[in-house]
């Protein structure tokens, strides 16, 4: 039975990634990545010609690679496995070995991309031997770190502490091997001792609860990352109070409880109290802001800002999709047109605020072309208007 269990589950996970991947890597995003990637490489090569060998440059390269030398373990276990697979525990070796290979493959692309950027940085002051040792040690850390973190699940050792220690060890090992090849021995010793320490605290029997909980954490983390670019229905919707967003929630007067105004306040409240959406939008602003600042190219800054607004508008639409069909219309039954008008009012104000932030970033980077920043709020208004109509059209089709 365990031998026939892994293949359907890995196929399910691949289908899940393919499903969300087609929404994330659409034609717009691929064009943006192509432009941004090309300009990034071009600007990086230009910067490298002006740099001098430095230990700080080695530290940047080591830290960049070390960030991606901690692949997560995906066991693909489900809650019911803690009951129904207990009799097969001694026969699960092949299953967990296949899950390990699959997990290593999931993280290899990010590690390879980081290694390419680090390789370019290391061309300043290092020869082929030093760079080869650096890449070889990176691969060793990638695989050994993975097995240590996998073992740590079945122990009482803190997962976050293990991750922090391995991250520091990776940076230390990589930067030292760049200084002298003999430091490679210390890296092997540290990895061996850490592995023995974790293995010595490994439980004899499989801690099914820990493995299942770890899988749920990894899956939810994947969904949260995907939700930055497209709607994800599998995330548990929770709400929390963020006091720093309280100014967005004014105390409504009596007029605000009418059918024309009530839903606008509820949309504001949902946004301010949503568990993920404010932080997702903040991360997107920071991400595209970094691209604009790093590239410092007029056309790339415009494209990055416009695309960032487009993605954020897509994220905003989930407030309407998630709330306008659920409890609210039952508690406050009003005509759908009032709900739609309230969302348009709310979303235009929110998108204008986001567009203003991108406009300020653009003006700060290109003060001579600050007048072009007017494009961002105009684009935000038009994009929000078009996408809002798309949401309403889908609603009308579903109601027919």
N, C-alpha and C positions, 0 to 999 in steps of 0.2 A: 504493500500500500504506500509507504513513504516514497518508494522509487517512482510511483506514478503521480505523486502529489506536486512535485516541483514544477514540472513543465506547464500544467494549466495555470499555475499561479504566476509564473514568470511571464507567460503570454498575456495574462490579464494586466500585469503591470506595464508591459510594453504597449499594449493597446491604450492604456490610460495615458501614458506619456505621448503616444502618437496623437491621441485625441486632442490633448491640450497644446501639443506642439504645433499643430496646424493653425491654432488661433494665435499663438504667441509669435511664431515665425511666419507671419503673413507677408505679403509682397511689400507693404509699407515698411515693416520692421526690417526686412532683409535689405531694402534699399538704404535705410538709415544705417544699418550695421556696415554695409559695404563702404558707404561714404565715410562714416566715422572711423572705421578700421583703417582705411587707406590713409586718411589724414593723420591718424594716430601714429602709424608706422613711419610716415614721412616726417612728421615733426620729431619723433623719437630719434630717428637716424640723424636729423639735423642737430639735435641736442647732444648726441653722443660725440659728434665731431668737436664740440667745445669743452667736453669734460676731461678732467685729469684723474688718474688712478687715485682712489681714496677708499679707506675702510668703510666710510659711510655709504658709498656706492655698493660695496660688497654686502653691507647690512641690508640695504633696500632689496637687493636681489635675493638674499637669503630669506628675508621676511616674506617677500612676495611668493616665493615657491613654498615656504613652510605653511602658508595659509591653506594650501591645497594638498598637503601631504597627510591629511587626516580624513580619509574617506569613511563615510558612515556605513554601518552594517545593515543591510535589508534582509531580514530573515523571512519576510513575506508570511509570517504566521498570523493567524486569526484568533480572536478570543476563544472560540470553541475548541481550538487545538489543545488548550490546557486540560481539557477533559477527555476528548476522543483520541488523542495521540499518545496519551500516557502509556498504554500497553506497548507502544512501538518505540519507546524512547531509545532502547538499545540498538534499534535499526535505523536511526535517523542520521547516521554519519554521512551518507551520500547526499542526503537532502541539504544538510548544513554546509557541506563542502561546495555543492553547486550554488547555494545562496551566496557563499563567500566569493566565488568567482564572478558572479553576476554583480555583486556590490563593488568589487574592484573595477569592473568595466564601467560602471556608472560614473565613477569619479575621475577616470583617466583622462578624459578630454579637457577638463578644467586644469588638471595638473600639467598636461602637455602645453596648453596655451600659456600658463604662467612660466613654464620652463623656457619657452621660446622668447618671451620678453626678457627673462633673466639672462638668457644666453646673449641677447643683444647688449645688455648692460655689462656683462662680464667681458665682452670683447675689449673693454677699456681696462688695460693693465694686466690681462691674464692671457696665457697662451693656451694651445690645444690641450695640453696635459692637465692643467688646472681646471679647465672647463669640463673635460671628460670626467674627471674625478668628482666634480660637483654634481653632474648629471647622474653618475652612477650612484653616488650616495643618496641623491634625491629619490631615485627608484627604490633603493633599499629601505629608506625611511618610509616611503609610501606603503610598501608591502608589510613591513614589520609593525609600523604604527597601526595599520588596519587590524592585524592579528592581536595586538595588545588590547586595542579598544574592544574587539570582539570578545576576548576572554574576560575583560573587565565587567561585561554585562552579567556574567555568571559568578560575580564575587560581591563582596560588600564594599569594594573600593568605589569612591565617588567618581562618576563618569566625567563630571566637569573638571575635577582635579586631575584625572588621568589625561584628559584632553589638553589642559593647560601645561602640564609637565612635558608631554610629548611635543607640543608646539615650541616650547622654550628649548628643549633638547634639539629639535630639528634646526632651529635658527642657529644655535650654538655650534652644532656639528658642521653645518654648511659653511658658516663664516670662517671657522677654524681651518677647514680643509682647504680653503682658498689661500690661507696664509702659508700653510706647509702641508704636504701630503702625509707626513707622519701622524698628524692629528686624526687621520682615518681610523687608527687603532682605538683611540679614545671613544670615537663614535660607536664602534662595534661593541666596546665594553659597556657603554651606557645602555645601548639597546638590549644587550644580553641580560644585564642586571635588572632592568625594568621588566623585561619579559618574564624572568624567573620570579621576580617579586609578585607579579600579578598571577602567574600560574600557581604559585604556592598558596594563594588565597582563593583559588577556584573551587567551587563546590563540587563534590563528587557526583551528585545528581544534577540534572538540568533544572534550573530555576525558570519554569515555564512562565510564571507571572512576569518576571523581569524581562524575558525575551519578547513577550507579547506587548508589554507596555512600551518597550524600546521601539518596536516596530510601529506602534501607533504614533509615537512621538516623531519618528522619521517620516511617516506618511503625512502627518499634519504639517510638518515643516515643509515638505514638498508642496502641499496645497497652498500654504501661505506664500511661498515664493511664486507659484503660478498665479495666485490671485492678484499680484502686482500688475499683471498684464491682461487678465481675462477673468470673467466671473467663475467662481468655483462653488458648486452647490453642496459639496461634501463637508465644508467647514462648519462646525457647530457655531451658530450665531450667539454670541454672548455680548453683554454690555457692561461697561465699567465707567466710573466717573473719573474724568480728568479735570481737576479743578482749574487748570490753566485755560481750558476751553469754556469755562462758565460764562465769560463775557459774551460768547455767541448766543447764549440762552438768556435773552432779556426776560424780565417778568412781564408776561403778556397782560394787556389790559382787557377790559370787557369786550372791546370790539374785535380782539384777536380770537375770540371763541366762536365767532360766526363761521358760517360755512365757507366764506371766501378766504379767510385768513388762518383758520385753525390748522390746516394741513401744512401750510408753510412753516409754522412753528414746529410741528411734529417732524418735518424733514430735517430742520436744523438740529432738533434734539437727537434724532437718530444718528446723524453724522457725528455730533459731538460725543455721543455715548457708545458709538459702535466700537467693538473690540479691536478691529483690525484696520478699518478704512482710513482714519486720520493718519495712522502711522505709515500705511501703504503710500498715501499721497505724499507725505513728508519724505519718505525714502525715494520716491520717484523724482521729486523736485531736487533733492540732493544729488541723485544719480545723474540726471540730465544737466544739472548745474555744474557738476564736476566735468562732464564732457565739454560743456561750453567753455569753461575756464581753462581746461587742459589744452584743448585744441587752439583756442584763441584765434580761430579763423572766422572771418565774417560770415561766410556762407554756411559753414558747419554749425556755427552758433545759431543761425536762423533756423536751419533744418532741425537741430536738436531741440530748440525751444518749441517749435511748432509741433514736432512729434511728441514731445513730453506733454504738451497741453492735450493733444489728441488722446493719448493713453489715459490721462487723468480724467478726461470727460467720459471715456468708456467706463472707468471705475465708478464715477459718480452715478451712472445710470443704474447701478445695482441697488441703490437706495430705493428708487422707484419700484424696480422689479421685485425686491424683497418685501417691501412694506405695503405697497398699494394693493396687493392681492391677499393680504393676510388679515390680521385682526382689526386694523383701523377701520376699513369700510363697514365692518359689522358693529363696531362701537359707535362710530360717527358716520352713519350712512348719509352720504351726499351724492350729488350727481358727479359722474366721473370727470366731467369737464372742470369742476372745481379742483379736483385732485391734480389734474394735469397742469392747470394754470398755476397752482401753488408750487408744483415741482419746477416749472419753468422759471418762476420768480426766484426760488431758492437756488437752483442750479446756475442761473445766469450770474447771480451775485457771487457764488462760490468760485465759479470758473473765472470771473473777472479778477477776484483776489489772486488766484493762481497765476493768471496771465500777467498781472501786475508784478508779481515776484520775478517771473521770467524776464519781463521787460526791464526791471531794475538790474538784474544780473547782466543782461545784454548791454545796457547803457554803461555799466561800470567797466565792462571789458572793452567796448568799442565806443568811447565817449564821442568820437568824431561822427559816428553814425547813430547817435542816440535817437534821432527822429524815427528811425526804422522800427523802434520798439513799439510804435503804435500798431504794427502788424499783429502783435501777440493778442491783445484784447479783441481785435476784430476777428482774428482766426478763432479764438475761443468762443466768441458769440455765435459765429456761423456754424462751427463744428457742433456746439451744444444744441443749436436749433435743429440741425439736420438729424443728429442722433436721437434727439428727443422724439422727433416725428417717427423715427424707425421703431422706437420702443412702443409708441402708441399704436402704430400700424400692426405690430405683432400682437398687442393686446386686443385689438379689434378682430384680428383673424382668429385668436383663441376663443373669443366670446361668441363668434358666429356658430 
